[in-house]
Amino acid sequence: MKVIFEPIITEKATNDSELRNRYTFVVNREANKIQIKDAVEQKYNVTVEKIRTQIYGSERKTKFTKRGVQRTKTNIKKKAIVDIQDGDSIDFYNNL
C-alpha cells in the first residue's frame, strides 16, 4: 500500500515548513499515524516528532449543460501535517 501520495505546496504549507518545521502531505485514507511516520522517515531520512491528520470531505460541483444539470463529487482526501525534529529539513525542489 502506498502511504504518501504527494506533498502539498501552498503558501500556508510553505510558511509552516520555513518557520515551524512542519510539512504537509496528501496520504492514503486507510493509513494510520504510525504508517505515515514510518513512510516519511524512510522516504526523506528525517526524524518525525508529531503527526496530525485531517480528512477532507468530497467537494460537490454542478455543471449546467445542454442535457441538463450534472452533479458530481470529488474523492475524499486525507491530509497529514508532520512535525520533524529541529535541524532536519525536507527539500521538495531538489529533483526538478
Long-range contacts (C-beta under 8 A, 24 or more apart in sequence): 1-28, 1-30, 1-31, 2-28, 3-27, 3-28, 3-31, 3-35, 3-36, 3-38, 3-39, 4-28, 4-36, 4-39, 4-40, 4-43, 7-90, 7-92, 8-79, 9-92, 16-81, 17-90, 20-83, 21-83, 21-84, 21-85, 21-86, 21-88, 21-89, 22-81, 22-82, 22-83, 22-84, 23-81, 23-82, 23-84, 23-90, 24-79, 24-80, 24-81, 24-82, 25-79, 25-80, 25-82, 26-77, 26-78, 26-79, 27-53, 27-78, 27-79, 27-80, 28-78, 29-55, 29-76, 29-77, 29-78, 31-78, 33-80, 36-80, 36-82, 37-82, 40-82, 40-84, 44-90, 46-84, 46-85, 46-88, 46-89, 46-90, 47-84, 47-85, 47-88, 48-82, 48-83, 48-84, 48-85, 49-83, 49-84, 49-85, 50-82, 50-83, 51-80, 51-81, 51-82, 51-83, 52-80, 52-81, 53-78, 53-79, 53-80, 53-81, 54-78, 54-79, 54-80, 54-81, 55-79
